[in-house]
Amino acid sequence: MPESNNDMVSIIIPCRNEAKYISHCIDSLLAVKNDIPVEIIIVDGKSNDETKKIISEKYSSNNNIKLIENAEIITPFGLNTGIKNANGNYIMIASAHSAYPNNYISTLLNEMKELQCDGIGGVMKTEVLNSTKTSEGIRIALTHPFGVGNALFRTGVISPQQVDTVPFGIYKKSFFNDVGLYNTKLIRNHDIELSKRALRKGKKICLTPSVSCTYYARETYKKLAANNFKNGLWNLKTVFITRNFNSLSLRHFIPLLFLLSIILPVIPSMLISFKFMLVSALSVFLYLMFLFKITFSTNKKGTDFFHVLYAFITLHISYGAGSAIGLFYFYKIIK
């Protein structure tokens, strides 16, 4: 790694085919308060849309923007490449799907010193670029505990607290020297795995409500399902690759457990007694009871009951189905 600048923050943005979002992200980071020196390192995974053209237009007039190619394409390689080329004493992991207020970095740096932590992030405010009944329904599902569990960075906190992971956080460069880089075998979950590894080494990661960033969610049920299917699929792959269930949190397995509670009783119901189907029926009944109650109680501004309902169902079933397929992968490997 290059020699570090004590005051600089190196912002790492891995991306691929993010023409729709990358301009919003870069513009927000260029607006950061001038008293903080930053460099923006964009590591592109061979985009074949307008992403690189947009980035080129940005860095042609800003010498603190760098574009590096990620020959391996996948995100953890891009992150590691960015970190290795970082000149700052602090490293911020950013997402092309996000935008940041101009006090985001300064607030996190100040609170990092006050809380004496090794990494810190703000609450993630989920928004959509194009507001429709579908996209607003998805946004609600991705910000409600029934949709995302105890992911505090999504649901919010009222005071700074230690957590198992943060989105788009700032870390001391020494953090990566001590903990190591992202696991390049993990196409997904590389971020939570790194955080869990850091916690096992005694590192302190904090989430603060003092500042938030904006994350732009996927805006169709198809894209929501595709993304969360892959997230669920990689849960079991992550456990196998790391040989450690503690690489993830319990919330990552709840959709799988729900789906199994419906599917597994079918086998003994066919072989032994149809009464086992009552277990599946009870699971579905309890799920629907909570689902309808929560959907009725949400603020459905810009959308309606059925769009929110479908967003929750799409999120849960696609995530659980991905994890279920991951079970077959896991079984095939250990067999």
N, C-alpha and C positions, 0 to 999 in steps of 0.2 A: 504494500500500500504506500502511496506517496506521503511525504511529510505533511502533518496536519497544521492548519491555521487555527489558532486557539479561538478566534472569534467567529469563524465561518461556519455556516450550516450548509451541508451538502444535501440537496434534495434529490432523491432517487425516484424516477418514474419509469417503471417497466411498462411497455405498452405493445399492442399489436392490433392494427385495424381499429383505431379509436378516433377516426376523423370526426365523428359526431360530437366527441367530448373533449378532445385534447386541447383545443383552443381555450375553452372555459378554464381548464385546469391551469394552463401556463399563464394566462392573463391574471388569474387570481394570485399566483405566486410572484409574479413580477410586481404586484402592487404591495408587497410586503414592506413594512416600515424601513426606511432608508438607513437607519442606524444599525441594522443587522446585515452584515455581508452574507450573501448566499450565492451558491452556484446550483444550477438546475441541470442535472444529468439525466437525460432521457435515453433509455436503452430500448431500442425498437427491435421487436422480434420479426423482422422481415415483412413488415406490413405491405399489403398489395392494394390498399385503397389510397386515399388522399392524405393519410396521416403524416408521412415523411415530408410531403410538400408543405403542409401547414406548419410543421416544426421548422423547416428550412426558412420559411418566411419570418418566423419568430426570431430564430437565432442570427439571422442576417443583420438584425439591428440591435441585438443584445449579446454582448460578448460573455455574459455569465451563463449562457445556455450552451450545453454540449450535447451532441447526438452521437451515440455509440450503437453499433449494431450488435444485437444478440443473435449470434449464429445458431445457437441451440433452440431459439424461439421461446421455450417455456419460461415462465415467470421467475422461478428461483435462480436460474442461470442469469437472467437479466438483473435481478437484485444484487447478486454476488458480484457481477461485473461492475455495476455502479458503485458498490461499496469499495471495491478494490481501486477504483479510479477517483475516489472522493478525496478532496483536499481539506475538507473541514474537520474540526474537532468534534462536531456534532453531525449526526446523520438523521435525516428525516425520510421516512418511507411514505411516498405519496401514491395516489391512484389517479389514473387518467380519467376515471369516472367521477372525480371529486373536484370541488372548488373550496378555497380557503379564505377566511377573512384576513385583512392585512395585519391584524394583531395576533394571528394564530401562533406564529413562531415565537414572538416575543413573550407572549403569555405562558407558553409551555416552557420556555427556557427559564423564566423567573420562578415558576412553580417547581420545576425540576430541582432548582437550588434550594428552595424553601422546604420541599418535602424530602430532600436528599435521596432521590430515587435515581435509578439507572436508565429508566425509560418512562415516557409519559405521553399521553394522548388526550385529545378532547372528545366530547360526545359527538357521535355521528348523526347528523340530521338528514334523514332520507327524504329526497325530493324527486320530482320527475321533470324532465325538460318540456315535455308536451302533456298538458293536463287533459285527460279524458276520464270517463267513468272507470275504464279498465285500469289505467295507470294509477289513478287515485286509490282504487281498491287495493292494488298491489302495494302501494306506499303504506297504507294502513296496516296490512298484514305484516310488512317488514319492520314495523315500529311497535308492534304490540307483543307483550310477553307470551301470549298464546301462539304467536307466530314464530318468535325467535328465542323463546325461553328466557334464561337469566343472562342473556348477552347485554350487560349493563351499558356498553358503549352504544347500543342501539336504543335501549329504553330510557337511559338517562340516570344520573345520580344527583343528589342534592349537595354533596360535599365531596372533596377529593378522597379517594380510597384506593387501596391496593386491589389489583385485579389480575386475572390470569392472562389477559391480552388486551391490547388497544389497537384501534385502527389508525393508520397514518400517524404513527408516533414519532417522537424525536428521541434519539438514543445517543449516549456518549459513544465516541468511536471505540473506546476501550471495551464497551459492552460486547462488540463483535470479536475483539481480540480475545476476550475471556471465554465467551460462550461458543464462538465459532460462527460460521456463515449459515445460510439457509441450506437445508437438505435438498440437493438437486434431484433426488429420486422422487420427491413429492411434488407433483404437478399442482395439487391442491393441499390445503392445510399446512403448507410450509411455514406460514406466519404463526399459527397457534403452536405448532411443534417447537419452533424456535423459542417462543415465549415460555412454554412449559419447561424446556431445557434450561432456560435462564433461571427460572424460579428454583429448579432443583440445585442450581449452583449458588443460590442465595441472593440472586439479583432481585431488585424491587421495581415493580412496574405499577404506575399509578394512572388512574383515570380522573380527570378534572371536569367539572361542569362550567368552569370559568370561560371556556371558549369551545366553539363547535365548528365542525367542517360540514360541508354539504356533499352528500353522496347521491348520485343520480341513478335511480333504480331502473331495472329493465321495465319496459312499458307494455309488454304483451304477455298473456298467460303462457304462450309457447316458449318465449325466451326465459320467463321465470322458471318454468318447469325444466327446461334444458339445463339451466345453470344450477338449479338445486338438485337435479338428478346427479350431476357430476359431483357436486359437493357431497351428497350422500354416498355415492359410489366410492369416493376416496377416503371415507372414514375408516372402512375396514382395511383398505390398502395401506393407509397410514399406520394403523396398528400393526399390520404384518411387517411393513418395512422397518419401522422403528423398534419392533418387538416390545412395545410398551403401551398399555392402555392409557397411561397417564399423559400420553402425547396429545390427547384430546380431553374434552370435558363431558360430563354426563348428558348435557343438553344436545350434544351431537348425535346421541343414540336414541332419543325419545321417539322420533318418527318411526324408526325401525321397530322398536318395542311395540308401538301401537299397531303397526302393520302385521307383525307376527302374532299379536293377540287376536287378530281376525283370521289369519290364514292357518296357523298351526292347529286350532281345534277342528278344522275340517277333516284332518287325517283320522283321528280317533272316531270322529262322527261317522265316517264311512266304514271303519273296521270294527268298531265296538258298539257304539250307541249314538243315535242322532242327538241325544241330550247334550253332547259336547258342543253342539252348535249354539247352545245357549250362552256359552262363554263369548263366542264371536258376536252374537246378538247384543249381549250386555256391553261389550266394548264399543260397538257401533253406537248403541243408544247413549252411552255416557259421552262419547265424543260429540255426537250431534247435539246433545243437551247443552254442553259447554259452548259448542260452536254457535248455536242459535242465540244463546244468552249473550255471548260476547259480541257477536255481530250486531245484535239489536242495540247494544249499549254504546257502540263506537260512534264517534262523531263522523258522519258520512258526508262531510262537505265536499261537493264536487263529484260525488258518486252515489251509489244506492246500496241497499241491503244485499241484493243478489250478486253484485260485482265484488263486494267485500267478501261475501260467503265463498264465492268461487275462488277468490285469491287465496284464502286460507286453505281450502281443500287442495288447490293446485300445489301450494307450497309444501304442505304436509305429505301428500301422497307421492309427489315427485322425489322429495328428499328421502322418504322411507323406502321407496322403490329402488332408488340408487343404492342405498345401504343393503337392501335385500340382495340385489345383484352382486354387491360386494361380498356377501356371505358365500356365494357360489365361487367367486374368485378365490376367496380365502380357503375354502374347502379344497378346491382344485390344487392350490399350491401346497398345502400341508399334507395332502394325500400322496 
